[in-house]
Amino acid sequence: MNILLLGSGGRENALAWKMVKSHHCDQLFIAPGNAGTSQYGTNLAISVTDFSAIKQACLEHAIRMLVVGPEEPLVKGIYDFFSTDPSLQHITVVGPSAEAAQLEGSKAFSKKFMQRHGIPTAGYAEFTADTYGEGKTYIAQHSLPVVLKADGLAAGKGVVIAATTEEALRVFEEMILHKQFGDASSKVVIEEFLQGIEVSVFALTDGEVYQVIGHAKDYKRIGEGDTGLNTGGMGCVSPVPFMDELFMQKVEERIIRPTIEGLSKEKLNYHGFVFFGLMNVGGEPYVIEYNCRMGDPETEVVMPRLQTDIVGLFAAMDNGTLIDANVEFYPQSVATVMAVSGGYPGDYRKNLPISGLEQPVGNDSIIFHAGTRSDNGQVLTSGGRVLTVTSYGNNIGEAVAKSKNILGKISFEGMYFRKDIGYEFL
C-alpha cells in the first residue's frame, strides 16, 4: 500500500527508514520531510496542519495509510478530519482523535485522567488568570523545587523547574499574565517535583489492547553532565539497564494497562502511539507526561531496536489483531547522539552547508536527519537539532563510541554534540 508520513524531523526520518523495510509498504510519501527522508520516499511540500492539501495528496497518490509524526495535527483533529470525510474514511490513520490527543494537548486534562484511573503521578493544582492570586499563595506555600507547566502545547518549552519561590512566582506571572506561550499558558499546572531518573516507554494501541514497542532514556540538557538549558533532546540510549523485568511489570500493571483501560472506558478514539514519560523514583514508576506520538530523539533508537515490522503492527492495530502480534527486539544496545547548531537552544544560524554525510557508516550505524534541507544536491542546516547518528553495539558504551566516531567526520559551522550520552551506564 501507499503510505503518507507527516513530519520533518529526526523522528520522521527514523520512521521512514523503518517503514520502507516493510513488505506492506509500496510507496512512501513524506510531508514535508527533510533531506534525509528523501532517501526513503518522496517529499511533498505540504504543511502538517494543511488538512485540505493533505487530503488532496492522499487522493492523488492513492494513500491507504496516514502516519502522523508530530503532535500539532493530532491535537488539531486530523484523525477526526479523515474519519468524517467519506472520500478519506478508507485510509488508516495512525494517531488518536483530537479529544484523546488532549492527553498531550492539555496538562490539566491528562492530570485529571490519571486521577480518575488511579495512575501514579505527582500531586498538582491548576490555575488561570481568574485564580492568579490563589496560585501565588499556593506557590508561596509549596515545597521546593516546584514544577510549572503551561497547560497547552508549547513546542517542548512550557515546563520550568523552579528552584526558588521567587523564580516560581516570576515564571507564573510570565505564563499567566504576560501570556508567554499564548493560549497554551492561559492555564498553568503547578506540581510537586519528583526526584529520580526520567525514562520513556512507548506503546501502540487500538484503544482496547496495546503492545509495548520499546523504551529509552534521553538526555535533555545542552551541556555535558546534564547541565545547562533544556533542549528537545541531545541523545538517547536503549535498552535502559535498570528497566528490568520487575520495573517493566510495575509500569505495565500500574500505568500502561490502566491508561488503555481508561481510554476504553471513556470511549476515547485512540489508534496510535502512546508515549509514557516516566520518572523512576527509587524503583517506583510515576507518570510525568503523556505524548500522543513518538518522541524525538527516542524514535531514533526505538525503531532500530524494534525487530518487528512496524507497518505490520499498524495494520494489526487497524484490523483488530494487535493482541496477537509478536513484538521482538534486536539484542544489541542502541545509542543515538544529536548534532546541533551553534547557539542552540537559543538563537542559531540556518542554511549552513553540511559535509561528511557521504562517508560509509557500515551496517552498525545510521545517519538520521532532523533539521536539514536539500538545495541543488547540497544538504544545508534548517533547524537547531540538525542530525543524529544511531549505532548498535554490544553495550551502550560501544554504541555511543561508534556514533561519536561518525559524528567526528561530519561538520558544519558551529556544530556541537554531547560526548557523554549514556554516561551513567558506562
ChimeraX attribute file (.defattr): number of C-alpha atoms within 10 A of each C-alpha:
attribute: neighborCount
match mode: 1-to-1
recipient: residues
	/A:1	12
	/A:2	16
	/A:3	27
	/A:4	27
	/A:5	27
	/A:6	25
	/A:7	25
	/A:8	26
	/A:9	28
	/A:10	30
	/A:11	25
	/A:12	31
	/A:13	30
	/A:14	27
	/A:15	25
	/A:16	26
	/A:17	21
	/A:18	20
	/A:19	23
	/A:20	19
	/A:21	14
	/A:22	14
	/A:23	11
	/A:24	16
	/A:25	16
	/A:26	12
	/A:27	17
	/A:28	22
	/A:29	24
	/A:30	27
	/A:31	23
	/A:32	20
	/A:33	31
	/A:34	27
	/A:35	24
	/A:36	27
	/A:37	31
	/A:38	19
	/A:39	12
	/A:40	19
	/A:41	19
	/A:42	16
	/A:43	22
	/A:44	18
	/A:45	12
	/A:46	18
	/A:47	16
	/A:48	24
	/A:49	16
	/A:50	11
	/A:51	17
	/A:52	11
	/A:53	14
	/A:54	20
	/A:55	16
	/A:56	12
	/A:57	17
	/A:58	21
	/A:59	14
	/A:60	9
	/A:61	14
	/A:62	15
	/A:63	21
	/A:64	18
	/A:65	23
	/A:66	23
	/A:67	21
	/A:68	27
	/A:69	27
	/A:70	22
	/A:71	22
	/A:72	19
	/A:73	21
	/A:74	27
	/A:75	24
	/A:76	18
	/A:77	20
	/A:78	23
	/A:79	26
	/A:80	17
	/A:81	16
	/A:82	20
	/A:83	17
	/A:84	10
	/A:85	11
	/A:86	8
	/A:87	12
	/A:88	18
	/A:89	15
	/A:90	13
	/A:91	17
	/A:92	22
	/A:93	24
	/A:94	26
	/A:95	31
	/A:96	30
	/A:97	25
	/A:98	22
	/A:99	19
	/A:100	24
	/A:101	29
	/A:102	23
	/A:103	23
	/A:104	24
	/A:105	25
	/A:106	21
	/A:107	25
	/A:108	24
	/A:109	18
	/A:110	21
	/A:111	24
	/A:112	13
	/A:113	18
	/A:114	19
	/A:115	13
	/A:116	10
	/A:117	16
	/A:118	14
	/A:119	21
	/A:120	18
	/A:121	20
	/A:122	16
	/A:123	12
	/A:124	15
	/A:125	14
	/A:126	19
	/A:127	22
	/A:128	18
	/A:129	17
	/A:130	11
	/A:131	11
	/A:132	17
	/A:133	11
	/A:134	14
	/A:135	22
	/A:136	18
	/A:137	11
	/A:138	14
	/A:139	21
	/A:140	15
	/A:141	10
	/A:142	15
	/A:143	14
	/A:144	16
	/A:145	17
	/A:146	20
	/A:147	20
	/A:148	25
	/A:149	25
	/A:150	30
	/A:151	28
	/A:152	24
	/A:153	21
	/A:154	17
	/A:155	11
	/A:156	11
	/A:157	13
	/A:158	18
	/A:159	17
	/A:160	17
	/A:161	18
	/A:162	18
	/A:163	13
	/A:164	15
	/A:165	18
	/A:166	12
	/A:167	15
	/A:168	24
	/A:169	18
	/A:170	13
	/A:171	20
	/A:172	27
	/A:173	17
	/A:174	14
	/A:175	26
	/A:176	23
	/A:177	14
	/A:178	13
	/A:179	17
	/A:180	18
	/A:181	19
	/A:182	14
	/A:183	15
	/A:184	22
	/A:185	26
	/A:186	20
	/A:187	24
	/A:188	27
	/A:189	23
	/A:190	29
	/A:191	22
	/A:192	18
	/A:193	18
	/A:194	19
	/A:195	11
	/A:196	15
	/A:197	13
	/A:198	19
	/A:199	21
	/A:200	23
	/A:201	24
	/A:202	25
	/A:203	20
	/A:204	26
	/A:205	26
	/A:206	27
	/A:207	22
	/A:208	20
	/A:209	18
	/A:210	21
	/A:211	20
	/A:212	15
	/A:213	21
	/A:214	22
	/A:215	24
	/A:216	26
	/A:217	26
	/A:218	25
	/A:219	27
	/A:220	18
	/A:221	19
	/A:222	21
	/A:223	17
	/A:224	15
	/A:225	14
	/A:226	16
	/A:227	10
	/A:228	12
	/A:229	12
	/A:230	19
	/A:231	18
	/A:232	19
	/A:233	20
	/A:234	28
	/A:235	30
	/A:236	28
	/A:237	30
	/A:238	27
	/A:239	23
	/A:240	18
	/A:241	12
	/A:242	13
	/A:243	19
	/A:244	10
	/A:245	9
	/A:246	10
	/A:247	14
	/A:248	17
	/A:249	13
	/A:250	14
	/A:251	22
	/A:252	15
	/A:253	12
	/A:254	18
	/A:255	23
	/A:256	25
	/A:257	15
	/A:258	16
	/A:259	22
	/A:260	21
	/A:261	15
	/A:262	20
	/A:263	18
	/A:264	16
	/A:265	12
	/A:266	11
	/A:267	13
	/A:268	17
	/A:269	20
	/A:270	25
	/A:271	24
	/A:272	25
	/A:273	26
	/A:274	28
	/A:275	22
	/A:276	26
	/A:277	21
	/A:278	24
	/A:279	22
	/A:280	19
	/A:281	13
	/A:282	9
	/A:283	14
	/A:284	14
	/A:285	25
	/A:286	22
	/A:287	23
	/A:288	21
	/A:289	17
	/A:290	22
	/A:291	20
	/A:292	29
	/A:293	27
	/A:294	27
	/A:295	27
	/A:296	22
	/A:297	32
	/A:298	29
	/A:299	24
	/A:300	35
	/A:301	30
	/A:302	27
	/A:303	23
	/A:304	24
	/A:305	23
	/A:306	17
	/A:307	15
	/A:308	18
	/A:309	19
	/A:310	21
	/A:311	21
	/A:312	17
	/A:313	20
	/A:314	23
	/A:315	16
	/A:316	17
	/A:317	25
	/A:318	18
	/A:319	11
	/A:320	12
	/A:321	14
	/A:322	22
	/A:323	14
	/A:324	10
	/A:325	14
	/A:326	10
	/A:327	16
	/A:328	13
	/A:329	15
	/A:330	12
	/A:331	14
	/A:332	17
	/A:333	23
	/A:334	32
	/A:335	38
	/A:336	33
	/A:337	33
	/A:338	29
	/A:339	27
	/A:340	27
	/A:341	26
	/A:342	19
	/A:343	13
	/A:344	19
	/A:345	17
	/A:346	10
	/A:347	10
	/A:348	14
	/A:349	15
	/A:350	17
	/A:351	15
	/A:352	18
	/A:353	17
	/A:354	17
	/A:355	15
	/A:356	13
	/A:357	14
	/A:358	8
	/A:359	10
	/A:360	10
	/A:361	16
	/A:362	8
	/A:363	8
	/A:364	13
	/A:365	21
	/A:366	21
	/A:367	23
	/A:368	29
	/A:369	28
	/A:370	31
	/A:371	25
	/A:372	29
	/A:373	23
	/A:374	16
	/A:375	11
	/A:376	5
	/A:377	8
	/A:378	12
	/A:379	20
	/A:380	20
	/A:381	25
	/A:382	21
	/A:383	19
	/A:384	24
	/A:385	28
	/A:386	25
	/A:387	26
	/A:388	27
	/A:389	25
	/A:390	28
	/A:391	31
	/A:392	27
	/A:393	19
	/A:394	11
	/A:395	17
	/A:396	24
	/A:397	19
	/A:398	16
	/A:399	24
	/A:400	29
	/A:401	19
	/A:402	22
	/A:403	27
	/A:404	25
	/A:405	12
	/A:406	20
	/A:407	22
	/A:408	11
	/A:409	12
	/A:410	17
	/A:411	16
	/A:412	19
	/A:413	14
	/A:414	14
	/A:415	19
	/A:416	20
	/A:417	22
	/A:418	19
	/A:419	18
	/A:420	19
	/A:421	28
	/A:422	22
	/A:423	13
	/A:424	7
	/A:425	12
	/A:426	11
